């Protein structure tokens, strides 16, 4: 909606101080509109030897891209994923048109065909961003804050960290672009991710 694609520079600045990723989620907008950056992220995680436990992707399924599937297979091969948490889901609800799911998706072990088959009630949708403009949501925006896992005093381990396509860093991915931009903790193109996150502790 913002017509912004994540760049390799943002990926590089984000990953330069990352050693471990428990869960990597590709969200949007629509992830399949920028498959080259998913490939770049995949390659960088592998080349840098970053531990990855699992990944998760939700797409509207309108576009099929073989390189996207290959990226996810490469990610899955790199994952620890001992509890089979990795997943590819296609949004199937009253806000998305029905589509024919590509056979290649069905062949993937981590594809979950029925996971997003929901009929959302108005009170379950956050009243922010496009939902607010289209009068779809009634739930108040979440007012959460940063939280950290303290496994090691030498490491900074946020439980969740969201890096937007423009490089803004936020503590939650379930927010509108407006909220992420307005309340961003910083931007990875202007300062290191470590400095941004350390300020939140």
Backbone as JSON Lines, residues from 0, in Angstrom:
{"i":0,"aa":"X","n":[0.83,-1.21,0.0],"ca":[0.0,0.0,0.0],"c":[0.86,1.26,0.0]}
{"i":1,"aa":"X","n":[2.01,1.19,0.65],"ca":[2.92,2.34,0.67],"c":[3.79,2.39,-0.58]}
{"i":2,"aa":"X","n":[3.74,1.34,-1.4],"ca":[4.58,1.25,-2.6],"c":[6.06,1.36,-2.25]}
{"i":3,"aa":"X","n":[6.47,0.63,-1.21],"ca":[7.86,0.62,-0.76],"c":[8.34,-0.82,-0.72]}
{"i":4,"aa":"X","n":[9.49,-1.08,-1.31],"ca":[10.11,-2.4,-1.24],"c":[11.35,-2.35,-0.36]}
{"i":5,"aa":"X","n":[11.53,-3.38,0.45],"ca":[12.73,-3.48,1.25],"c":[13.94,-3.61,0.32]}
{"i":6,"aa":"X","n":[15.06,-3.05,0.74],"ca":[16.27,-3.08,-0.08],"c":[17.32,-3.99,0.55]}
{"i":7,"aa":"X","n":[18.34,-4.35,-0.23],"ca":[19.44,-5.15,0.28],"c":[20.19,-4.41,1.38]}
{"i":8,"aa":"X","n":[20.28,-3.09,1.28],"ca":[20.97,-2.3,2.31],"c":[20.28,-2.45,3.66]}
{"i":9,"aa":"X","n":[18.96,-2.46,3.67],"ca":[18.21,-2.62,4.92],"c":[18.44,-4.02,5.49]}
{"i":10,"aa":"X","n":[18.44,-5.02,4.62],"ca":[18.71,-6.39,5.08],"c":[20.1,-6.48,5.68]}
{"i":11,"aa":"X","n":[21.1,-5.94,4.99],"ca":[22.48,-5.99,5.48],"c":[22.62,-5.3,6.83]}
{"i":12,"aa":"X","n":[22.04,-4.12,6.97],"ca":[22.13,-3.38,8.24],"c":[21.4,-4.13,9.35]}
{"i":13,"aa":"X","n":[20.31,-4.8,9.02],"ca":[19.56,-5.55,10.02],"c":[20.33,-6.77,10.48]}
{"i":14,"aa":"X","n":[20.92,-7.51,9.56],"ca":[21.54,-8.79,9.89],"c":[22.98,-8.67,10.39]}
{"i":15,"aa":"X","n":[23.59,-7.49,10.29],"ca":[25.02,-7.4,10.6],"c":[25.35,-7.75,12.05]}
{"i":16,"aa":"X","n":[24.41,-7.64,12.96],"ca":[24.69,-7.98,14.36],"c":[23.79,-9.1,14.89]}
{"i":17,"aa":"X","n":[23.14,-9.82,13.97],"ca":[22.22,-10.89,14.37],"c":[22.95,-12.23,14.36]}
{"i":18,"aa":"X","n":[22.81,-12.98,15.46],"ca":[23.41,-14.32,15.54],"c":[22.37,-15.42,15.46]}
{"i":19,"aa":"X","n":[21.17,-15.13,16.0],"ca":[20.12,-16.15,16.06],"c":[18.77,-15.51,15.73]}
{"i":20,"aa":"X","n":[17.95,-16.27,15.02],"ca":[16.57,-15.87,14.77],"c":[15.7,-17.05,15.15]}
{"i":21,"aa":"X","n":[14.82,-16.86,16.11],"ca":[13.92,-17.95,16.47],"c":[12.88,-18.14,15.37]}
{"i":22,"aa":"X","n":[12.12,-17.09,15.08],"ca":[11.11,-17.18,14.02],"c":[11.22,-16.01,13.08]}
{"i":23,"aa":"X","n":[11.32,-16.28,11.78],"ca":[11.39,-15.24,10.76],"c":[10.07,-15.21,10.01]}
{"i":24,"aa":"X","n":[9.37,-14.08,10.07],"ca":[8.08,-13.95,9.4],"c":[8.19,-12.97,8.25]}
{"i":25,"aa":"X","n":[7.72,-13.39,7.09],"ca":[7.61,-12.5,5.94],"c":[6.17,-12.05,5.84]}
{"i":26,"aa":"X","n":[5.96,-10.74,5.9],"ca":[4.61,-10.21,5.87],"c":[4.59,-9.01,4.94]}
{"i":27,"aa":"X","n":[3.53,-8.27,4.93],"ca":[3.46,-7.16,3.98],"c":[2.44,-6.14,4.43]}
{"i":28,"aa":"X","n":[1.79,-5.59,3.5],"ca":[1.69,-5.88,2.07],"c":[1.69,-7.36,1.71]}
{"i":29,"aa":"X","n":[2.22,-7.62,0.52],"ca":[2.22,-8.96,-0.05],"c":[3.66,-9.39,-0.31]}
{"i":30,"aa":"X","n":[4.15,-10.41,0.4],"ca":[5.54,-10.83,0.26],"c":[5.94,-11.2,-1.18]}
{"i":31,"aa":"X","n":[5.02,-11.78,-1.93],"ca":[5.36,-12.23,-3.28],"c":[5.57,-11.09,-4.26]}
{"i":32,"aa":"X","n":[5.33,-9.86,-3.85],"ca":[5.62,-8.71,-4.71],"c":[7.1,-8.36,-4.69]}
{"i":33,"aa":"X","n":[7.86,-8.99,-3.79],"ca":[9.3,-8.72,-3.72],"c":[10.07,-10.01,-3.44]}
{"i":34,"aa":"X","n":[9.94,-10.97,-4.35],"ca":[10.64,-12.24,-4.2],"c":[12.16,-12.07,-4.17]}
{"i":35,"aa":"X","n":[12.75,-11.16,-4.97],"ca":[14.21,-11.02,-4.91],"c":[14.75,-10.71,-3.51]}
{"i":36,"aa":"X","n":[14.0,-9.95,-2.71],"ca":[14.51,-9.64,-1.37],"c":[14.37,-10.86,-0.45]}
{"i":37,"aa":"X","n":[13.36,-11.69,-0.68],"ca":[13.23,-12.94,0.09],"c":[14.41,-13.85,-0.24]}
{"i":38,"aa":"X","n":[14.78,-13.91,-1.51],"ca":[15.96,-14.68,-1.92],"c":[17.22,-14.11,-1.26]}
{"i":39,"aa":"X","n":[17.35,-12.79,-1.26],"ca":[18.53,-12.16,-0.68],"c":[18.62,-12.45,0.83]}
{"i":40,"aa":"X","n":[17.5,-12.34,1.52],"ca":[17.47,-12.63,2.96],"c":[17.86,-14.08,3.2]}
{"i":41,"aa":"X","n":[17.3,-14.98,2.42],"ca":[17.61,-16.41,2.53],"c":[19.1,-16.65,2.36]}
{"i":42,"aa":"X","n":[19.67,-16.08,1.31],"ca":[21.1,-16.27,1.04],"c":[21.96,-15.67,2.14]}
{"i":43,"aa":"X","n":[21.58,-14.49,2.65],"ca":[22.37,-13.83,3.68],"c":[22.33,-14.6,5.01]}
{"i":44,"aa":"X","n":[21.19,-15.15,5.35],"ca":[21.09,-15.94,6.59],"c":[22.02,-17.14,6.5]}
{"i":45,"aa":"X","n":[22.04,-17.78,5.34],"ca":[22.9,-18.95,5.17],"c":[24.38,-18.55,5.14]}
{"i":46,"aa":"X","n":[24.72,-17.52,4.35],"ca":[26.12,-17.11,4.23],"c":[26.7,-16.61,5.54]}
{"i":47,"aa":"X","n":[25.89,-15.94,6.33],"ca":[26.37,-15.4,7.6],"c":[26.32,-16.43,8.74]}
{"i":48,"aa":"X","n":[25.79,-17.61,8.45],"ca":[25.71,-18.66,9.46],"c":[24.78,-18.32,10.6]}
{"i":49,"aa":"X","n":[23.72,-17.58,10.32],"ca":[22.75,-17.19,11.35],"c":[21.84,-18.37,11.65]}
{"i":50,"aa":"X","n":[21.74,-18.7,12.93],"ca":[20.83,-19.77,13.34],"c":[19.4,-19.34,13.08]}
{"i":51,"aa":"X","n":[18.61,-20.24,12.49],"ca":[17.18,-19.97,12.24],"c":[16.4,-21.18,12.7]}
{"i":52,"aa":"X","n":[15.47,-20.96,13.61],"ca":[14.64,-22.06,14.11],"c":[13.5,-22.36,13.13]}
{"i":53,"aa":"X","n":[12.75,-21.33,12.75],"ca":[11.65,-21.56,11.8],"c":[11.31,-20.27,11.07]}
{"i":54,"aa":"X","n":[10.52,-20.39,10.0],"ca":[10.03,-19.23,9.26],"c":[8.53,-19.38,9.05]}
{"i":55,"aa":"X","n":[7.91,-18.27,8.69],"ca":[6.45,-18.26,8.5],"c":[6.12,-17.22,7.43]}
{"i":56,"aa":"X","n":[5.29,-17.59,6.48],"ca":[4.9,-16.7,5.4],"c":[3.39,-16.79,5.19]}
{"i":57,"aa":"X","n":[2.76,-15.63,5.05],"ca":[1.35,-15.59,4.64],"c":[1.28,-14.79,3.35]}
{"i":58,"aa":"X","n":[0.63,-15.36,2.34],"ca":[0.47,-14.7,1.05],"c":[-1.0,-14.74,0.63]}
{"i":59,"aa":"X","n":[-1.37,-13.83,-0.26],"ca":[-2.74,-13.9,-0.77],"c":[-2.87,-14.97,-1.85]}
{"i":60,"aa":"X","n":[-1.74,-15.51,-2.31],"ca":[-1.74,-16.64,-3.23],"c":[-2.07,-16.31,-4.67]}
{"i":61,"aa":"X","n":[-2.22,-15.03,-4.99],"ca":[-2.61,-14.67,-6.36],"c":[-1.47,-14.86,-7.36]}
{"i":62,"aa":"X","n":[-0.25,-14.8,-6.87],"ca":[0.91,-14.91,-7.74],"c":[1.68,-16.16,-7.37]}
{"i":63,"aa":"X","n":[2.18,-16.86,-8.37],"ca":[3.04,-18.01,-8.1],"c":[4.4,-17.73,-8.69]}
{"i":64,"aa":"X","n":[5.45,-18.01,-7.91],"ca":[6.8,-17.75,-8.35],"c":[7.67,-18.91,-7.9]}
{"i":65,"aa":"X","n":[8.28,-19.6,-8.87],"ca":[9.09,-20.78,-8.55],"c":[10.28,-20.42,-7.66]}
{"i":66,"aa":"X","n":[10.87,-19.24,-7.88],"ca":[12.0,-18.84,-7.05],"c":[11.57,-18.66,-5.6]}
{"i":67,"aa":"X","n":[10.35,-18.18,-5.39],"ca":[9.81,-18.05,-4.04],"c":[9.77,-19.42,-3.36]}
{"i":68,"aa":"X","n":[9.27,-20.42,-4.07],"ca":[9.2,-21.77,-3.52],"c":[10.61,-22.29,-3.23]}
{"i":69,"aa":"X","n":[11.54,-22.06,-4.16],"ca":[12.92,-22.49,-3.95],"c":[13.54,-21.82,-2.72]}
{"i":70,"aa":"X","n":[13.24,-20.53,-2.52],"ca":[13.73,-19.8,-1.33],"c":[13.23,-20.46,-0.06]}
{"i":71,"aa":"X","n":[11.94,-20.77,-0.04],"ca":[11.35,-21.36,1.16],"c":[11.93,-22.75,1.43]}
{"i":72,"aa":"X","n":[12.18,-23.51,0.37],"ca":[12.81,-24.83,0.55],"c":[14.22,-24.66,1.11]}
{"i":73,"aa":"X","n":[14.97,-23.68,0.59],"ca":[16.31,-23.41,1.12],"c":[16.25,-22.99,2.59]}
{"i":74,"aa":"X","n":[15.28,-22.14,2.93],"ca":[15.12,-21.73,4.32],"c":[14.78,-22.92,5.21]}
{"i":75,"aa":"X","n":[13.87,-23.74,4.74],"ca":[13.45,-24.91,5.51],"c":[14.63,-25.85,5.75]}
{"i":76,"aa":"X","n":[15.47,-25.99,4.74],"ca":[16.67,-26.83,4.86],"c":[17.63,-26.27,5.9]}
{"i":77,"aa":"X","n":[17.64,-24.94,6.07],"ca":[18.53,-24.28,7.02],"c":[17.95,-24.26,8.44]}
{"i":78,"aa":"X","n":[16.65,-24.44,8.56],"ca":[15.97,-24.32,9.86],"c":[16.28,-25.48,10.78]}
{"i":79,"aa":"X","n":[16.29,-25.18,12.08],"ca":[16.33,-26.22,13.09],"c":[14.94,-26.88,13.13]}
{"i":80,"aa":"X","n":[13.92,-26.07,13.32],"ca":[12.51,-26.46,13.12],"c":[12.14,-27.8,13.73]}
{"i":81,"aa":"X","n":[12.61,-28.08,14.93],"ca":[12.38,-29.38,15.54],"c":[10.9,-29.66,15.8]}
{"i":82,"aa":"X","n":[10.09,-28.61,15.92],"ca":[8.68,-28.81,16.21],"c":[7.79,-28.53,15.0]}
{"i":83,"aa":"X","n":[8.39,-28.49,13.81],"ca":[7.66,-28.28,12.56],"c":[6.81,-27.02,12.6]}
{"i":84,"aa":"X","n":[7.42,-25.92,13.03],"ca":[6.68,-24.67,13.12],"c":[6.7,-23.86,11.83]}
{"i":85,"aa":"X","n":[7.63,-24.17,10.93],"ca":[7.68,-23.42,9.67],"c":[6.36,-23.59,8.93]}
{"i":86,"aa":"X","n":[5.97,-22.51,8.24],"ca":[4.7,-22.62,7.54],"c":[4.51,-21.62,6.43]}
{"i":87,"aa":"X","n":[3.78,-22.04,5.43],"ca":[3.3,-21.2,4.34],"c":[1.79,-21.28,4.37]}
{"i":88,"aa":"X","n":[1.15,-20.13,4.46],"ca":[-0.31,-20.09,4.49],"c":[-0.82,-19.12,3.44]}
{"i":89,"aa":"X","n":[-2.0,-19.4,2.92],"ca":[-2.67,-18.5,1.99],"c":[-3.9,-17.94,2.67]}
{"i":90,"aa":"X","n":[-4.01,-16.61,2.65],"ca":[-5.16,-15.95,3.28],"c":[-6.45,-16.39,2.58]}
{"i":91,"aa":"X","n":[-7.34,-16.96,3.36],"ca":[-8.63,-17.38,2.84],"c":[-9.71,-16.92,3.81]}
{"i":92,"aa":"X","n":[-10.27,-15.78,3.55],"ca":[-11.3,-15.24,4.42],"c":[-12.23,-14.38,3.58]}
{"i":93,"aa":"X","n":[-13.16,-13.69,4.23],"ca":[-14.14,-12.92,3.46],"c":[-13.54,-11.69,2.78]}
{"i":94,"aa":"X","n":[-12.28,-11.37,3.1],"ca":[-11.64,-10.2,2.49],"c":[-10.75,-10.58,1.31]}
{"i":95,"aa":"X","n":[-10.6,-11.86,1.05],"ca":[-9.77,-12.33,-0.06],"c":[-10.6,-13.19,-1.0]}
{"i":96,"aa":"X","n":[-10.4,-12.98,-2.3],"ca":[-11.14,-13.79,-3.27],"c":[-10.6,-15.22,-3.26]}
{"i":97,"aa":"X","n":[-11.47,-16.16,-3.62],"ca":[-11.05,-17.54,-3.69],"c":[-10.09,-17.73,-4.85]}
{"i":98,"aa":"X","n":[-9.02,-18.48,-4.61],"ca":[-8.05,-18.75,-5.67],"c":[-7.79,-20.25,-5.74]}
{"i":99,"aa":"X","n":[-7.29,-20.68,-6.88],"ca":[-6.87,-22.06,-7.01],"c":[-5.44,-22.15,-6.5]}
{"i":100,"aa":"X","n":[-5.23,-22.96,-5.49],"ca":[-3.91,-23.06,-4.87],"c":[-2.97,-23.83,-5.8]}
{"i":101,"aa":"X","n":[-1.81,-23.25,-6.14],"ca":[-0.86,-23.94,-7.02],"c":[-0.44,-25.3,-6.45]}
{"i":102,"aa":"X","n":[-0.3,-26.28,-7.33],"ca":[0.09,-27.63,-6.92],"c":[1.41,-27.64,-6.17]}
{"i":103,"aa":"X","n":[2.32,-26.76,-6.59],"ca":[3.64,-26.72,-5.95],"c":[3.52,-26.39,-4.46]}
{"i":104,"aa":"X","n":[2.6,-25.49,-4.09],"ca":[2.41,-25.18,-2.68],"c":[1.91,-26.42,-1.94]}
{"i":105,"aa":"X","n":[0.98,-27.12,-2.55],"ca":[0.41,-28.31,-1.91],"c":[1.46,-29.39,-1.67]}
{"i":106,"aa":"X","n":[2.52,-29.38,-2.49],"ca":[3.57,-30.39,-2.35],"c":[4.53,-30.1,-1.19]}
{"i":107,"aa":"X","n":[4.5,-28.88,-0.66],"ca":[5.43,-28.51,0.41],"c":[4.95,-29.02,1.76]}
{"i":108,"aa":"X","n":[5.83,-29.65,2.49],"ca":[5.5,-30.2,3.8],"c":[4.99,-29.12,4.74]}
{"i":109,"aa":"X","n":[5.55,-27.92,4.61],"ca":[5.21,-26.85,5.54],"c":[4.04,-25.98,5.05]}
{"i":110,"aa":"X","n":[3.35,-26.38,4.01],"ca":[2.17,-25.65,3.56],"c":[0.96,-26.08,4.39]}
{"i":111,"aa":"X","n":[0.24,-25.1,4.92],"ca":[-0.94,-25.38,5.74],"c":[-2.18,-24.84,5.03]}
{"i":112,"aa":"X","n":[-2.89,-25.68,4.29],"ca":[-3.97,-25.19,3.43],"c":[-5.18,-24.6,4.15]}
{"i":113,"aa":"X","n":[-5.45,-25.05,5.36],"ca":[-6.67,-24.59,6.04],"c":[-6.42,-23.62,7.17]}
{"i":114,"aa":"X","n":[-5.17,-23.25,7.39],"ca":[-4.85,-22.44,8.56],"c":[-5.47,-21.05,8.52]}
{"i":115,"aa":"X","n":[-5.62,-20.47,7.34],"ca":[-6.15,-19.11,7.23],"c":[-7.56,-19.09,6.66]}
{"i":116,"aa":"X","n":[-8.28,-20.16,6.82],"ca":[-9.64,-20.24,6.31],"c":[-10.59,-19.76,7.42]}
{"i":117,"aa":"X","n":[-10.71,-18.45,7.54],"ca":[-11.45,-17.85,8.65],"c":[-12.54,-16.9,8.17]}
{"i":118,"aa":"X","n":[-13.5,-16.71,9.01],"ca":[-14.51,-15.68,8.8],"c":[-14.33,-14.71,9.97]}
{"i":119,"aa":"X","n":[-13.64,-13.61,9.71],"ca":[-13.29,-12.69,10.79],"c":[-14.48,-11.82,11.19]}
{"i":120,"aa":"X","n":[-14.64,-11.69,12.48],"ca":[-15.67,-10.79,12.98],"c":[-15.08,-9.4,13.13]}
{"i":121,"aa":"X","n":[-15.9,-8.42,13.01],"ca":[-15.48,-7.03,13.05],"c":[-14.67,-6.71,14.31]}
{"i":122,"aa":"X","n":[-15.08,-7.26,15.44],"ca":[-14.4,-6.95,16.71],"c":[-13.03,-7.61,16.82]}
{"i":123,"aa":"X","n":[-12.69,-8.52,15.93],"ca":[-11.37,-9.16,15.97],"c":[-10.35,-8.42,15.13]}
{"i":124,"aa":"X","n":[-10.8,-7.43,14.34],"ca":[-9.9,-6.7,13.44],"c":[-9.51,-5.37,14.07]}
{"i":125,"aa":"X","n":[-8.2,-5.09,14.08],"ca":[-7.71,-3.85,14.67],"c":[-8.17,-2.67,13.84]}
{"i":126,"aa":"X","n":[-8.75,-1.69,14.51],"ca":[-9.29,-0.5,13.85],"c":[-8.18,0.51,13.59]}
{"i":127,"aa":"X","n":[-7.35,0.18,12.59],"ca":[-6.21,1.02,12.27],"c":[-5.85,0.83,10.81]}
{"i":128,"aa":"X","n":[-5.15,1.79,10.23],"ca":[-4.69,1.65,8.85],"c":[-5.83,1.47,7.86]}
{"i":129,"aa":"X","n":[-5.63,0.53,6.91],"ca":[-6.63,0.28,5.87],"c":[-7.94,-0.24,6.44]}
{"i":130,"aa":"X","n":[-7.87,-1.02,7.51],"ca":[-9.1,-1.51,8.13],"c":[-9.95,-0.36,8.63]}
{"i":131,"aa":"X","n":[-9.31,0.65,9.21],"ca":[-10.04,1.81,9.7],"c":[-10.62,2.61,8.53]}
{"i":132,"aa":"X","n":[-9.82,2.8,7.47],"ca":[-10.3,3.53,6.29],"c":[-11.51,2.87,5.65]}
{"i":133,"aa":"X","n":[-11.51,1.53,5.67],"ca":[-12.6,0.77,5.06],"c":[-13.68,0.36,6.05]}
{"i":134,"aa":"X","n":[-13.58,0.86,7.28],"ca":[-14.55,0.59,8.34],"c":[-14.77,-0.91,8.58]}
{"i":135,"aa":"X","n":[-13.64,-1.62,8.62],"ca":[-13.72,-3.06,8.83],"c":[-13.49,-3.45,10.28]}
{"i":136,"aa":"X","n":[-12.62,-2.72,10.96],"ca":[-12.24,-3.12,12.31],"c":[-12.91,-2.3,13.39]}
{"i":137,"aa":"X","n":[-12.99,-2.9,14.57],"ca":[-13.52,-2.17,15.72],"c":[-12.64,-2.33,16.95]}
{"i":138,"aa":"X","n":[-11.68,-3.27,16.91],"ca":[-10.8,-3.49,18.06],"c":[-9.75,-2.38,18.13]}
{"i":139,"aa":"X","n":[-9.48,-1.87,19.31],"ca":[-8.5,-0.8,19.48],"c":[-7.11,-1.31,19.15]}
{"i":140,"aa":"X","n":[-6.26,-0.43,18.58],"ca":[-4.87,-0.83,18.29],"c":[-4.18,-1.29,19.57]}
{"i":141,"aa":"X","n":[-3.35,-2.3,19.43],"ca":[-2.61,-2.85,20.56],"c":[-1.6,-1.83,21.07]}
{"i":142,"aa":"X","n":[-1.56,-1.63,22.38],"ca":[-0.59,-0.72,22.97],"c":[0.41,-1.53,23.79]}
{"i":143,"aa":"X","n":[1.14,-2.37,23.1],"ca":[2.13,-3.2,23.78],"c":[3.48,-2.51,23.77]}
{"i":144,"aa":"X","n":[4.45,-3.12,24.39],"ca":[5.78,-2.53,24.44],"c":[6.83,-3.63,24.22]}
{"i":145,"aa":"X","n":[8.07,-3.22,24.16],"ca":[9.16,-4.17,23.94],"c":[9.25,-5.16,25.1]}
{"i":146,"aa":"X","n":[9.55,-6.4,24.79],"ca":[9.84,-7.38,25.84],"c":[11.07,-8.18,25.4]}
{"i":147,"aa":"X","n":[11.82,-8.66,26.38],"ca":[13.11,-9.29,26.1],"c":[13.24,-10.61,26.82]}
{"i":148,"aa":"X","n":[13.96,-11.53,26.16],"ca":[14.39,-12.78,26.8],"c":[15.81,-12.57,27.28]}
{"i":149,"aa":"X","n":[16.07,-12.86,28.52],"ca":[17.41,-12.66,29.09],"c":[18.12,-14.0,29.22]}
{"i":150,"aa":"X","n":[18.53,-14.56,28.09],"ca":[19.26,-15.82,28.12],"c":[20.71,-15.62,28.52]}
{"i":151,"aa":"X","n":[21.27,-14.5,28.13],"ca":[22.7,-14.25,28.33],"c":[22.88,-12.75,28.5]}
{"i":152,"aa":"X","n":[23.6,-12.35,29.53],"ca":[23.76,-10.91,29.78],"c":[24.56,-10.21,28.68]}
{"i":153,"aa":"X","n":[25.29,-10.99,27.87],"ca":[26.07,-10.39,26.78],"c":[25.26,-10.27,25.49]}
{"i":154,"aa":"X","n":[24.05,-10.81,25.5],"ca":[23.2,-10.76,24.3],"c":[21.95,-9.95,24.58]}
{"i":155,"aa":"X","n":[21.45,-9.28,23.55],"ca":[20.16,-8.59,23.64],"c":[19.17,-9.4,22.83]}
{"i":156,"aa":"X","n":[18.15,-9.94,23.48],"ca":[17.23,-10.86,22.81],"c":[15.79,-10.37,22.88]}
{"i":157,"aa":"X","n":[15.37,-9.5,21.94],"ca":[13.96,-9.1,21.95],"c":[13.07,-10.28,21.57]}
{"i":158,"aa":"X","n":[11.92,-10.39,22.22],"ca":[11.0,-11.47,21.88],"c":[10.44,-11.3,20.48]}
{"i":159,"aa":"X","n":[10.21,-10.04,20.07],"ca":[9.76,-9.78,18.72],"c":[10.38,-8.48,18.23]}
{"i":160,"aa":"X","n":[10.76,-8.47,16.98],"ca":[11.33,-7.28,16.38],"c":[10.84,-7.23,14.93]}
{"i":161,"aa":"X","n":[10.3,-6.11,14.55],"ca":[9.75,-5.94,13.21],"c":[10.55,-4.88,12.48]}
{"i":162,"aa":"X","n":[11.08,-5.23,11.31],"ca":[11.78,-4.26,10.48],"c":[10.93,-4.02,9.24]}
{"i":163,"aa":"X","n":[10.44,-2.8,9.1],"ca":[9.57,-2.45,7.98],"c":[10.39,-2.28,6.7]}
{"i":164,"aa":"X","n":[9.72,-2.24,5.58],"ca":[10.38,-2.12,4.28],"c":[11.24,-0.87,4.17]}
{"i":165,"aa":"X","n":[10.9,0.18,4.93],"ca":[11.68,1.42,4.88],"c":[12.8,1.45,5.92]}
{"i":166,"aa":"X","n":[12.97,0.36,6.68],"ca":[14.04,0.28,7.67],"c":[13.64,0.64,9.08]}
{"i":167,"aa":"X","n":[12.4,1.1,9.28],"ca":[11.96,1.42,10.63],"c":[11.84,0.16,11.48]}
{"i":168,"aa":"X","n":[12.21,0.28,12.75],"ca":[12.21,-0.86,13.67],"c":[11.1,-0.65,14.7]}
{"i":169,"aa":"X","n":[10.3,-1.69,14.89],"ca":[9.16,-1.63,15.8],"c":[9.11,-2.95,16.57]}
{"i":170,"aa":"X","n":[8.34,-2.99,17.63],"ca":[8.29,-4.17,18.49],"c":[7.15,-5.12,18.16]}
{"i":171,"aa":"X","n":[6.36,-4.81,17.13],"ca":[5.14,-5.57,16.88],"c":[4.81,-5.52,15.39]}
{"i":172,"aa":"X","n":[4.47,-6.66,14.82],"ca":[4.14,-6.67,13.39],"c":[2.65,-6.51,13.13]}
{"i":173,"aa":"X","n":[1.83,-6.52,14.16],"ca":[0.38,-6.39,13.97],"c":[-0.07,-4.94,14.12]}
{"i":174,"aa":"X","n":[0.59,-4.05,13.41],"ca":[0.26,-2.63,13.48],"c":[0.2,-2.06,12.07]}
{"i":175,"aa":"X","n":[-0.5,-0.96,11.94],"ca":[-0.59,-0.3,10.63],"c":[0.74,0.35,10.28]}
{"i":176,"aa":"X","n":[0.93,0.62,9.0],"ca":[2.15,1.32,8.56],"c":[2.28,2.64,9.3]}
{"i":177,"aa":"X","n":[1.16,3.32,9.49],"ca":[1.17,4.62,10.17],"c":[1.74,4.48,11.58]}
{"i":178,"aa":"X","n":[1.27,3.49,12.34],"ca":[1.75,3.3,13.71],"c":[3.23,2.93,13.74]}
{"i":179,"aa":"X","n":[3.64,2.06,12.82],"ca":[5.04,1.66,12.77],"c":[5.92,2.87,12.48]}
{"i":180,"aa":"X","n":[5.51,3.7,11.52],"ca":[6.31,4.88,11.19],"c":[6.3,5.91,12.32]}
{"i":181,"aa":"X","n":[5.14,6.09,12.94],"ca":[5.03,7.11,13.99],"c":[5.78,6.72,15.26]}
{"i":182,"aa":"X","n":[5.72,5.44,15.63],"ca":[6.28,5.02,16.91],"c":[7.55,4.18,16.76]}
{"i":183,"aa":"X","n":[8.18,4.22,15.6],"ca":[9.4,3.43,15.38],"c":[10.47,3.77,16.41]}
{"i":184,"aa":"X","n":[11.19,2.74,16.84],"ca":[12.28,2.93,17.81],"c":[13.51,3.52,17.14]}
{"i":185,"aa":"X","n":[13.58,3.41,15.83],"ca":[14.71,3.92,15.07],"c":[14.67,3.35,13.66]}
{"i":186,"aa":"X","n":[15.72,3.61,12.9],"ca":[15.79,3.13,11.52],"c":[17.18,2.55,11.29]}
{"i":187,"aa":"X","n":[17.25,1.34,10.74],"ca":[18.54,0.66,10.59],"c":[19.46,1.34,9.58]}
{"i":188,"aa":"X","n":[18.93,2.22,8.75],"ca":[19.78,2.96,7.82],"c":[20.46,4.15,8.49]}
{"i":189,"aa":"X","n":[20.0,4.5,9.68],"ca":[20.56,5.65,10.39],"c":[21.41,5.27,11.59]}
{"i":190,"aa":"X","n":[21.15,4.1,12.17],"ca":[21.94,3.63,13.31],"c":[21.87,2.11,13.37]}
{"i":191,"aa":"X","n":[22.74,1.51,14.15],"ca":[22.79,0.05,14.2],"c":[21.57,-0.5,14.92]}
{"i":192,"aa":"X","n":[21.2,-1.71,14.52],"ca":[20.07,-2.39,15.16],"c":[20.35,-2.61,16.64]}
{"i":193,"aa":"X","n":[21.6,-2.9,16.99],"ca":[21.96,-3.1,18.39],"c":[21.68,-1.85,19.2]}
{"i":194,"aa":"X","n":[22.06,-0.69,18.69],"ca":[21.83,0.56,19.42],"c":[20.33,0.85,19.56]}
{"i":195,"aa":"X","n":[19.58,0.59,18.5],"ca":[18.14,0.83,18.54],"c":[17.49,-0.04,19.6]}
{"i":196,"aa":"X","n":[17.8,-1.33,19.59],"ca":[17.17,-2.27,20.53],"c":[17.66,-2.04,21.95]}
{"i":197,"aa":"X","n":[18.95,-1.76,22.11],"ca":[19.5,-1.56,23.46],"c":[18.82,-0.4,24.17]}
{"i":198,"aa":"X","n":[18.4,0.61,23.43],"ca":[17.7,1.76,24.04],"c":[16.35,1.37,24.64]}
{"i":199,"aa":"X","n":[15.78,0.27,24.18],"ca":[14.44,-0.13,24.61],"c":[14.46,-0.97,25.89]}
{"i":200,"aa":"X","n":[15.64,-1.41,26.3],"ca":[15.72,-2.29,27.5],"c":[15.49,-1.52,28.77]}
